[in-house]
Amino acid sequence: MLKKSSKTLVDEALKEINTLGLKEVKALIDQKACTLVDLRDIREIHKEGGIVDALHIPRGFLEFWIDPESPYYQKGRYDENKKVLLFCAMGQRSALATKTLQDMGFDNVAHIEGGYRAMAASGIFYLTELKKKK
């Protein structure tokens, strides 16, 4: 029996993290004051598309690629002086990932409300073009 459901974990994380609405995110993008991080699996990006200039870091690698003490650290992967904005498909994985980064000591990080699907549906973000299957 589960002690906490995934929904409970997400709800708890949302109480402790900074969540930004789409207009706030767009303003930060326009000011070049943030790094967008797409946490989705590469298959999701291939199927649904992405946001132009978003950095892709799969959720399973996030902590390892940004931790300087990890053997998988990817130096220079993002600009540490900019706010890091995380998103996934609908916002659950990015909420948990934002909480994890805060627990690691990152304080300039936020979660995007509604995730990629909300961003794509809003019509205010530049989307990548899907590659057509032959």
CNS distance restraints for C-alpha pairs under 8 A (distance, minus, plus):
assign (resid   4 and name CA) (resid   8 and name CA) 5.96 0.50 0.50
assign (resid   4 and name CA) (resid   9 and name CA) 6.72 0.50 0.50
assign (resid   5 and name CA) (resid   9 and name CA) 6.41 0.50 0.50
assign (resid   6 and name CA) (resid  10 and name CA) 6.22 0.50 0.50
assign (resid   7 and name CA) (resid  11 and name CA) 6.04 0.50 0.50
assign (resid   8 and name CA) (resid  12 and name CA) 6.07 0.50 0.50
assign (resid   9 and name CA) (resid  13 and name CA) 6.15 0.50 0.50
assign (resid   9 and name CA) (resid  96 and name CA) 7.44 0.50 0.50
assign (resid  10 and name CA) (resid  14 and name CA) 6.13 0.50 0.50
assign (resid  10 and name CA) (resid  92 and name CA) 6.05 0.50 0.50
assign (resid  10 and name CA) (resid  95 and name CA) 6.25 0.50 0.50
assign (resid  10 and name CA) (resid  96 and name CA) 6.05 0.50 0.50
assign (resid  11 and name CA) (resid  15 and name CA) 6.65 0.50 0.50
assign (resid  12 and name CA) (resid  16 and name CA) 6.95 0.50 0.50
assign (resid  13 and name CA) (resid  17 and name CA) 6.21 0.50 0.50
assign (resid  13 and name CA) (resid  95 and name CA) 6.15 0.50 0.50
assign (resid  13 and name CA) (resid  96 and name CA) 6.03 0.50 0.50
assign (resid  13 and name CA) (resid  99 and name CA) 5.72 0.50 0.50
assign (resid  14 and name CA) (resid  18 and name CA) 7.66 0.50 0.50
assign (resid  14 and name CA) (resid  19 and name CA) 7.43 0.50 0.50
assign (resid  14 and name CA) (resid  95 and name CA) 6.26 0.50 0.50
assign (resid  16 and name CA) (resid  99 and name CA) 7.09 0.50 0.50
assign (resid  17 and name CA) (resid  95 and name CA) 7.48 0.50 0.50
assign (resid  17 and name CA) (resid  98 and name CA) 6.71 0.50 0.50
assign (resid  17 and name CA) (resid  99 and name CA) 6.07 0.50 0.50
assign (resid  17 and name CA) (resid 102 and name CA) 7.81 0.50 0.50
assign (resid  17 and name CA) (resid 110 and name CA) 6.74 0.50 0.50
assign (resid  17 and name CA) (resid 111 and name CA) 7.36 0.50 0.50
assign (resid  18 and name CA) (resid 109 and name CA) 7.42 0.50 0.50
assign (resid  18 and name CA) (resid 110 and name CA) 4.93 0.50 0.50
assign (resid  18 and name CA) (resid 111 and name CA) 6.26 0.50 0.50
assign (resid  19 and name CA) (resid 110 and name CA) 5.66 0.50 0.50
assign (resid  19 and name CA) (resid 111 and name CA) 4.78 0.50 0.50
assign (resid  19 and name CA) (resid 112 and name CA) 5.76 0.50 0.50
assign (resid  19 and name CA) (resid 113 and name CA) 6.03 0.50 0.50
assign (resid  20 and name CA) (resid  24 and name CA) 6.09 0.50 0.50
assign (resid  20 and name CA) (resid  25 and name CA) 6.40 0.50 0.50
assign (resid  20 and name CA) (resid 110 and name CA) 6.74 0.50 0.50
assign (resid  20 and name CA) (resid 111 and name CA) 6.19 0.50 0.50
assign (resid  20 and name CA) (resid 112 and name CA) 5.13 0.50 0.50
assign (resid  20 and name CA) (resid 113 and name CA) 5.90 0.50 0.50
assign (resid  21 and name CA) (resid  25 and name CA) 6.34 0.50 0.50
assign (resid  21 and name CA) (resid 112 and name CA) 6.30 0.50 0.50
assign (resid  21 and name CA) (resid 113 and name CA) 5.52 0.50 0.50
assign (resid  22 and name CA) (resid  26 and name CA) 6.13 0.50 0.50
assign (resid  22 and name CA) (resid 112 and name CA) 7.07 0.50 0.50
assign (resid  22 and name CA) (resid 113 and name CA) 7.01 0.50 0.50
assign (resid  22 and name CA) (resid 119 and name CA) 6.74 0.50 0.50
assign (resid  22 and name CA) (resid 122 and name CA) 7.99 0.50 0.50
assign (resid  23 and name CA) (resid  27 and name CA) 6.20 0.50 0.50
assign (resid  24 and name CA) (resid  28 and name CA) 6.38 0.50 0.50
assign (resid  25 and name CA) (resid  29 and name CA) 6.23 0.50 0.50
assign (resid  25 and name CA) (resid  85 and name CA) 7.99 0.50 0.50
assign (resid  25 and name CA) (resid 112 and name CA) 7.36 0.50 0.50
assign (resid  26 and name CA) (resid  30 and name CA) 6.10 0.50 0.50
assign (resid  26 and name CA) (resid 124 and name CA) 7.39 0.50 0.50
assign (resid  26 and name CA) (resid 125 and name CA) 7.14 0.50 0.50
assign (resid  27 and name CA) (resid  31 and name CA) 6.20 0.50 0.50
assign (resid  28 and name CA) (resid  32 and name CA) 6.09 0.50 0.50
assign (resid  28 and name CA) (resid  33 and name CA) 5.16 0.50 0.50
assign (resid  28 and name CA) (resid  34 and name CA) 5.89 0.50 0.50
assign (resid  29 and name CA) (resid  33 and name CA) 6.18 0.50 0.50
assign (resid  29 and name CA) (resid  34 and name CA) 6.04 0.50 0.50
assign (resid  29 and name CA) (resid  35 and name CA) 7.89 0.50 0.50
assign (resid  33 and name CA) (resid  82 and name CA) 5.43 0.50 0.50
assign (resid  33 and name CA) (resid  83 and name CA) 6.45 0.50 0.50
assign (resid  34 and name CA) (resid  82 and name CA) 4.75 0.50 0.50
assign (resid  34 and name CA) (resid  83 and name CA) 4.50 0.50 0.50
assign (resid  34 and name CA) (resid  84 and name CA) 5.66 0.50 0.50
assign (resid  34 and name CA) (resid  85 and name CA) 6.76 0.50 0.50
assign (resid  35 and name CA) (resid  54 and name CA) 7.06 0.50 0.50
assign (resid  35 and name CA) (resid  55 and name CA) 7.28 0.50 0.50
assign (resid  35 and name CA) (resid  78 and name CA) 6.86 0.50 0.50
assign (resid  35 and name CA) (resid  79 and name CA) 7.17 0.50 0.50
assign (resid  35 and name CA) (resid  82 and name CA) 6.33 0.50 0.50
assign (resid  35 and name CA) (resid  83 and name CA) 6.21 0.50 0.50
assign (resid  35 and name CA) (resid  84 and name CA) 4.89 0.50 0.50
assign (resid  35 and name CA) (resid  85 and name CA) 6.05 0.50 0.50
assign (resid  36 and name CA) (resid  53 and name CA) 7.51 0.50 0.50
assign (resid  36 and name CA) (resid  54 and name CA) 4.77 0.50 0.50
assign (resid  36 and name CA) (resid  55 and name CA) 5.96 0.50 0.50
assign (resid  36 and name CA) (resid  84 and name CA) 6.14 0.50 0.50
assign (resid  36 and name CA) (resid  85 and name CA) 4.90 0.50 0.50
assign (resid  36 and name CA) (resid  86 and name CA) 6.11 0.50 0.50
assign (resid  36 and name CA) (resid  87 and name CA) 7.62 0.50 0.50
assign (resid  37 and name CA) (resid  54 and name CA) 5.57 0.50 0.50
assign (resid  37 and name CA) (resid  55 and name CA) 4.77 0.50 0.50
assign (resid  37 and name CA) (resid  56 and name CA) 5.76 0.50 0.50
assign (resid  37 and name CA) (resid  57 and name CA) 6.47 0.50 0.50
assign (resid  37 and name CA) (resid  84 and name CA) 7.00 0.50 0.50
assign (resid  37 and name CA) (resid  85 and name CA) 5.96 0.50 0.50
assign (resid  37 and name CA) (resid  86 and name CA) 4.84 0.50 0.50
assign (resid  37 and name CA) (resid  87 and name CA) 6.29 0.50 0.50
assign (resid  38 and name CA) (resid  50 and name CA) 7.95 0.50 0.50
assign (resid  38 and name CA) (resid  54 and name CA) 6.18 0.50 0.50
assign (resid  38 and name CA) (resid  55 and name CA) 5.98 0.50 0.50
assign (resid  38 and name CA) (resid  56 and name CA) 4.83 0.50 0.50
assign (resid  38 and name CA) (resid  57 and name CA) 6.12 0.50 0.50
assign (resid  38 and name CA) (resid  58 and name CA) 7.25 0.50 0.50
assign (resid  38 and name CA) (resid  86 and name CA) 6.23 0.50 0.50
assign (resid  38 and name CA) (resid  87 and name CA) 5.29 0.50 0.50
assign (resid  38 and name CA) (resid  88 and name CA) 5.91 0.50 0.50
assign (resid  39 and name CA) (resid  56 and name CA) 6.28 0.50 0.50
assign (resid  39 and name CA) (resid  57 and name CA) 5.34 0.50 0.50
assign (resid  39 and name CA) (resid  58 and name CA) 4.63 0.50 0.50
assign (resid  39 and name CA) (resid  59 and name CA) 4.77 0.50 0.50
assign (resid  39 and name CA) (resid  62 and name CA) 7.86 0.50 0.50
assign (resid  39 and name CA) (resid  86 and name CA) 6.95 0.50 0.50
assign (resid  39 and name CA) (resid  87 and name CA) 6.02 0.50 0.50
assign (resid  39 and name CA) (resid  88 and name CA) 5.11 0.50 0.50
assign (resid  39 and name CA) (resid  93 and name CA) 7.66 0.50 0.50
assign (resid  39 and name CA) (resid  94 and name CA) 6.97 0.50 0.50
assign (resid  40 and name CA) (resid  44 and name CA) 6.16 0.50 0.50
assign (resid  40 and name CA) (resid  45 and name CA) 6.79 0.50 0.50
assign (resid  40 and name CA) (resid  56 and name CA) 7.68 0.50 0.50
assign (resid  40 and name CA) (resid  57 and name CA) 7.69 0.50 0.50
assign (resid  40 and name CA) (resid  58 and name CA) 5.67 0.50 0.50
assign (resid  40 and name CA) (resid  59 and name CA) 6.51 0.50 0.50
assign (resid  40 and name CA) (resid  87 and name CA) 7.81 0.50 0.50
assign (resid  40 and name CA) (resid  88 and name CA) 5.13 0.50 0.50
assign (resid  40 and name CA) (resid  89 and name CA) 6.56 0.50 0.50
assign (resid  41 and name CA) (resid  45 and name CA) 6.72 0.50 0.50
assign (resid  41 and name CA) (resid  58 and name CA) 5.62 0.50 0.50
assign (resid  41 and name CA) (resid  59 and name CA) 7.40 0.50 0.50
assign (resid  42 and name CA) (resid  46 and name CA) 6.22 0.50 0.50
assign (resid  42 and name CA) (resid  58 and name CA) 7.39 0.50 0.50
assign (resid  43 and name CA) (resid  47 and name CA) 6.10 0.50 0.50
assign (resid  44 and name CA) (resid  48 and name CA) 5.82 0.50 0.50
assign (resid  44 and name CA) (resid  49 and name CA) 7.48 0.50 0.50
assign (resid  45 and name CA) (resid  49 and name CA) 4.75 0.50 0.50
assign (resid  45 and name CA) (resid  50 and name CA) 5.70 0.50 0.50
assign (resid  46 and name CA) (resid 130 and name CA) 6.78 0.50 0.50
assign (resid  46 and name CA) (resid 131 and name CA) 7.45 0.50 0.50
assign (resid  47 and name CA) (resid 130 and name CA) 7.44 0.50 0.50
assign (resid  48 and name CA) (resid 130 and name CA) 7.31 0.50 0.50
assign (resid  49 and name CA) (resid 127 and name CA) 6.88 0.50 0.50
assign (resid  49 and name CA) (resid 128 and name CA) 5.73 0.50 0.50
assign (resid  49 and name CA) (resid 129 and name CA) 6.42 0.50 0.50
assign (resid  49 and name CA) (resid 130 and name CA) 5.50 0.50 0.50
assign (resid  50 and name CA) (resid  54 and name CA) 7.52 0.50 0.50
assign (resid  50 and name CA) (resid 116 and name CA) 7.47 0.50 0.50
assign (resid  50 and name CA) (resid 127 and name CA) 5.59 0.50 0.50
assign (resid  50 and name CA) (resid 128 and name CA) 5.16 0.50 0.50
assign (resid  50 and name CA) (resid 129 and name CA) 7.84 0.50 0.50
assign (resid  51 and name CA) (resid 116 and name CA) 7.86 0.50 0.50
assign (resid  51 and name CA) (resid 120 and name CA) 7.93 0.50 0.50
assign (resid  51 and name CA) (resid 125 and name CA) 6.91 0.50 0.50
assign (resid  51 and name CA) (resid 126 and name CA) 5.93 0.50 0.50
assign (resid  51 and name CA) (resid 127 and name CA) 4.52 0.50 0.50
assign (resid  51 and name CA) (resid 128 and name CA) 5.67 0.50 0.50
assign (resid  52 and name CA) (resid 125 and name CA) 7.97 0.50 0.50
assign (resid  52 and name CA) (resid 126 and name CA) 5.55 0.50 0.50
assign (resid  52 and name CA) (resid 127 and name CA) 5.40 0.50 0.50
assign (resid  52 and name CA) (resid 128 and name CA) 5.38 0.50 0.50
assign (resid  55 and name CA) (resid  78 and name CA) 7.97 0.50 0.50
assign (resid  57 and name CA) (resid  61 and name CA) 6.56 0.50 0.50
assign (resid  57 and name CA) (resid  62 and name CA) 5.93 0.50 0.50
assign (resid  58 and name CA) (resid  62 and name CA) 6.35 0.50 0.50
assign (resid  59 and name CA) (resid  93 and name CA) 7.48 0.50 0.50
assign (resid  59 and name CA) (resid  97 and name CA) 7.41 0.50 0.50
assign (resid  61 and name CA) (resid  65 and name CA) 5.95 0.50 0.50
assign (resid  62 and name CA) (resid  66 and name CA) 6.39 0.50 0.50
assign (resid  62 and name CA) (resid  97 and name CA) 7.92 0.50 0.50
assign (resid  63 and name CA) (resid  67 and name CA) 6.07 0.50 0.50
assign (resid  63 and name CA) (resid 101 and name CA) 7.28 0.50 0.50
assign (resid  64 and name CA) (resid  70 and name CA) 5.58 0.50 0.50
assign (resid  64 and name CA) (resid  71 and name CA) 7.62 0.50 0.50
assign (resid  64 and name CA) (resid  72 and name CA) 5.60 0.50 0.50
assign (resid  64 and name CA) (resid  73 and name CA) 5.86 0.50 0.50
assign (resid  65 and name CA) (resid  70 and name CA) 7.26 0.50 0.50
assign (resid  65 and name CA) (resid  72 and name CA) 5.43 0.50 0.50
assign (resid  65 and name CA) (resid  73 and name CA) 4.20 0.50 0.50
assign (resid  65 and name CA) (resid  74 and name CA) 5.04 0.50 0.50
assign (resid  66 and name CA) (resid  70 and name CA) 7.99 0.50 0.50
assign (resid  66 and name CA) (resid  73 and name CA) 5.58 0.50 0.50
assign (resid  66 and name CA) (resid  74 and name CA) 6.33 0.50 0.50
assign (resid  66 and name CA) (resid  75 and name CA) 7.53 0.50 0.50
assign (resid  66 and name CA) (resid  77 and name CA) 7.79 0.50 0.50
assign (resid  67 and name CA) (resid  73 and name CA) 5.65 0.50 0.50
assign (resid  68 and name CA) (resid  73 and name CA) 5.45 0.50 0.50
assign (resid  68 and name CA) (resid  74 and name CA) 7.90 0.50 0.50
assign (resid  68 and name CA) (resid  75 and name CA) 7.53 0.50 0.50
assign (resid  69 and name CA) (resid  73 and name CA) 7.06 0.50 0.50
assign (resid  80 and name CA) (resid  84 and name CA) 7.98 0.50 0.50
assign (resid  82 and name CA) (resid 108 and name CA) 7.45 0.50 0.50
assign (resid  83 and name CA) (resid 108 and name CA) 5.02 0.50 0.50
assign (resid  83 and name CA) (resid 109 and name CA) 5.64 0.50 0.50
assign (resid  83 and name CA) (resid 110 and name CA) 7.50 0.50 0.50
assign (resid  84 and name CA) (resid 108 and name CA) 6.29 0.50 0.50
assign (resid  84 and name CA) (resid 109 and name CA) 4.65 0.50 0.50
assign (resid  84 and name CA) (resid 110 and name CA) 6.33 0.50 0.50
assign (resid  85 and name CA) (resid 109 and name CA) 5.87 0.50 0.50
assign (resid  85 and name CA) (resid 110 and name CA) 4.95 0.50 0.50
assign (resid  85 and name CA) (resid 111 and name CA) 5.63 0.50 0.50
assign (resid  85 and name CA) (resid 112 and name CA) 6.49 0.50 0.50
assign (resid  86 and name CA) (resid  94 and name CA) 5.54 0.50 0.50
assign (resid  86 and name CA) (resid  97 and name CA) 7.69 0.50 0.50
assign (resid  86 and name CA) (resid  98 and name CA) 6.89 0.50 0.50
assign (resid  86 and name CA) (resid 109 and name CA) 7.58 0.50 0.50
assign (resid  86 and name CA) (resid 110 and name CA) 6.28 0.50 0.50
assign (resid  86 and name CA) (resid 111 and name CA) 4.96 0.50 0.50
assign (resid  86 and name CA) (resid 112 and name CA) 6.12 0.50 0.50
assign (resid  87 and name CA) (resid  91 and name CA) 6.20 0.50 0.50
assign (resid  87 and name CA) (resid  93 and name CA) 7.68 0.50 0.50
assign (resid  87 and name CA) (resid  94 and name CA) 5.01 0.50 0.50
assign (resid  87 and name CA) (resid 111 and name CA) 6.23 0.50 0.50
assign (resid  87 and name CA) (resid 112 and name CA) 5.54 0.50 0.50
assign (resid  87 and name CA) (resid 113 and name CA) 8.00 0.50 0.50
assign (resid  87 and name CA) (resid 115 and name CA) 4.93 0.50 0.50
assign (resid  87 and name CA) (resid 116 and name CA) 6.35 0.50 0.50
assign (resid  88 and name CA) (resid  92 and name CA) 7.27 0.50 0.50
assign (resid  88 and name CA) (resid  93 and name CA) 6.03 0.50 0.50
assign (resid  88 and name CA) (resid  94 and name CA) 5.47 0.50 0.50
assign (resid  88 and name CA) (resid 115 and name CA) 5.16 0.50 0.50
assign (resid  88 and name CA) (resid 116 and name CA) 5.88 0.50 0.50
assign (resid  89 and name CA) (resid 114 and name CA) 7.72 0.50 0.50
assign (resid  89 and name CA) (resid 115 and name CA) 5.08 0.50 0.50
assign (resid  89 and name CA) (resid 116 and name CA) 4.81 0.50 0.50
assign (resid  89 and name CA) (resid 117 and name CA) 5.77 0.50 0.50
assign (resid  90 and name CA) (resid 113 and name CA) 7.92 0.50 0.50
assign (resid  90 and name CA) (resid 114 and name CA) 4.94 0.50 0.50
assign (resid  90 and name CA) (resid 115 and name CA) 4.29 0.50 0.50
assign (resid  90 and name CA) (resid 116 and name CA) 6.21 0.50 0.50
assign (resid  90 and name CA) (resid 117 and name CA) 6.01 0.50 0.50
assign (resid  90 and name CA) (resid 118 and name CA) 7.26 0.50 0.50
assign (resid  91 and name CA) (resid  95 and name CA) 6.02 0.50 0.50
assign (resid  91 and name CA) (resid 111 and name CA) 7.61 0.50 0.50
assign (resid  91 and name CA) (resid 112 and name CA) 6.91 0.50 0.50
assign (resid  91 and name CA) (resid 113 and name CA) 6.12 0.50 0.50
assign (resid  91 and name CA) (resid 114 and name CA) 5.10 0.50 0.50
assign (resid  91 and name CA) (resid 115 and name CA) 4.55 0.50 0.50
assign (resid  91 and name CA) (resid 116 and name CA) 7.89 0.50 0.50
assign (resid  92 and name CA) (resid  96 and name CA) 6.51 0.50 0.50
assign (resid  93 and name CA) (resid  97 and name CA) 6.03 0.50 0.50
assign (resid  94 and name CA) (resid  98 and name CA) 5.89 0.50 0.50
assign (resid  94 and name CA) (resid 111 and name CA) 5.96 0.50 0.50
assign (resid  94 and name CA) (resid 112 and name CA) 7.59 0.50 0.50
assign (resid  94 and name CA) (resid 115 and name CA) 7.72 0.50 0.50
assign (resid  95 and name CA) (resid  99 and name CA) 6.32 0.50 0.50
assign (resid  95 and name CA) (resid 111 and name CA) 5.80 0.50 0.50
assign (resid  96 and name CA) (resid 100 and name CA) 6.20 0.50 0.50
assign (resid  97 and name CA) (resid 101 and name CA) 6.20 0.50 0.50
assign (resid  98 and name CA) (resid 102 and name CA) 6.22 0.50 0.50
assign (resid  98 and name CA) (resid 109 and name CA) 6.61 0.50 0.50
assign (resid  98 and name CA) (resid 110 and name CA) 6.18 0.50 0.50
assign (resid  98 and name CA) (resid 111 and name CA) 6.07 0.50 0.50
assign (resid  99 and name CA) (resid 103 and name CA) 6.17 0.50 0.50
assign (resid 100 and name CA) (resid 104 and name CA) 6.26 0.50 0.50
assign (resid 101 and name CA) (resid 105 and name CA) 6.43 0.50 0.50
assign (resid 101 and name CA) (resid 106 and name CA) 5.44 0.50 0.50
assign (resid 101 and name CA) (resid 107 and name CA) 7.97 0.50 0.50
assign (resid 101 and name CA) (resid 109 and name CA) 7.53 0.50 0.50
assign (resid 102 and name CA) (resid 106 and name CA) 4.83 0.50 0.50
assign (resid 102 and name CA) (resid 107 and name CA) 5.89 0.50 0.50
assign (resid 102 and name CA) (resid 109 and name CA) 7.39 0.50 0.50
assign (resid 113 and name CA) (resid 118 and name CA) 7.73 0.50 0.50
assign (resid 114 and name CA) (resid 118 and name CA) 4.97 0.50 0.50
assign (resid 114 and name CA) (resid 119 and name CA) 7.28 0.50 0.50
assign (resid 115 and name CA) (resid 119 and name CA) 6.34 0.50 0.50
assign (resid 116 and name CA) (resid 120 and name CA) 5.94 0.50 0.50
assign (resid 117 and name CA) (resid 121 and name CA) 6.06 0.50 0.50
assign (resid 118 and name CA) (resid 122 and name CA) 6.03 0.50 0.50
assign (resid 119 and name CA) (resid 123 and name CA) 7.22 0.50 0.50
assign (resid 119 and name CA) (resid 124 and name CA) 7.41 0.50 0.50
assign (resid 119 and name CA) (resid 125 and name CA) 6.52 0.50 0.50
assign (resid 120 and name CA) (resid 124 and name CA) 7.83 0.50 0.50
assign (resid 120 and name CA) (resid 125 and name CA) 6.76 0.50 0.50
assign (resid 120 and name CA) (resid 127 and name CA) 7.00 0.50 0.50
